[in-house]
């Protein structure tokens, strides 16, 4: 009788353990799916229309506004920058998009640290926003070589990376085939943060000291 | 006495469950760390020297070989393409790198399906590999617009994505600041696969029918 009792207890222990296992596993799986959903997405361009910067960052009061009030890839990029609370580190080959420059200037106004790395040969091209950014106190550093500083990525609050083929130009928004991969994968964010820091040090000039 | 016995059994069940929990959790964590390690990395350019294609795909018998036999970003890209067994789908703005063209031609020889999408204005630039690929039977499609087909990504065996700023040129290998984010994240791979399929359909011409 005692043997049967022991066996019964043992079986119960196993059964209960198994049930708790499965519950734990299920909850873990659900949370990792949820996490994953928040973690990665891709912004593909071209958008059909340029998103309205006011609509997606505060409110658009212009009734005849000709910009898009539908969510699209640019409006998502607007929101990522607009929601930054600590830092925005931009590393981009061409920067001529006035809306994105506006957002960086607004971010500095909110007390967000903004740094920009770009290609030295792109600083003086028509429509370049680099001088405007500099005049608003944003630190910009450039390479000093005949090769390209060709990256196109941005790190927001040291926790989110956007990386791809997308230069910060209007042509990239509504003309070209482009992509921006968005991820909060800490390993990836860390690798790009390190690369940004390396280039930032490397491109320091006497003026920056 | 019976109450104490029941309480004892109950406590044992809880304790054993907790132990099994922790073991399970630990093993899960270890396996997910391992998985993550295999999953993502970033190839940053420029490399100091161009990698030797022979050394990294078969064997280099040239004793005075001037190419690099040290692992670098290009050698890793070589290996990703060389190890493809089913398919290589390339979507890249500029393609002038002969070594990477060689690898695609070799892949076709192994029975791997190779497709290339590129920008129509880049097909005839000096050093373009597009005509060479076409002459070897590789299907190439291009946009038909004044805007850029500006993506720079490749999907290998429908399971691995490499995406970034990297055009397939020698200048991108040893001159420019570039990156290629490598991931096996199935959600991301799927999104880029869908985009490739969409562009492949969109760029179909009468000749392709």
Interface residues (C-beta under 8 A of the other chain):
Chain A: X9 X12 X13 X16 X17 X20 X21 X24 X25 X28 X36 X40 X41 X42 X44 X46 X93 X143 X145 X147 X148 X149 X150 X151 X152 X153 X163 X164 X165 X171 X172 X175 X176 X177 X178 X179 X181 X185 X187 X188 X191 X192 X195 X199
Chain B: X9 X12 X13 X16 X17 X20 X21 X24 X25 X28 X36 X40 X41 X42 X44 X46 X93 X143 X145 X147 X148 X149 X150 X151 X152 X153 X163 X164 X165 X171 X172 X175 X176 X177 X178 X179 X181 X185 X187 X188 X191 X192 X195 X199
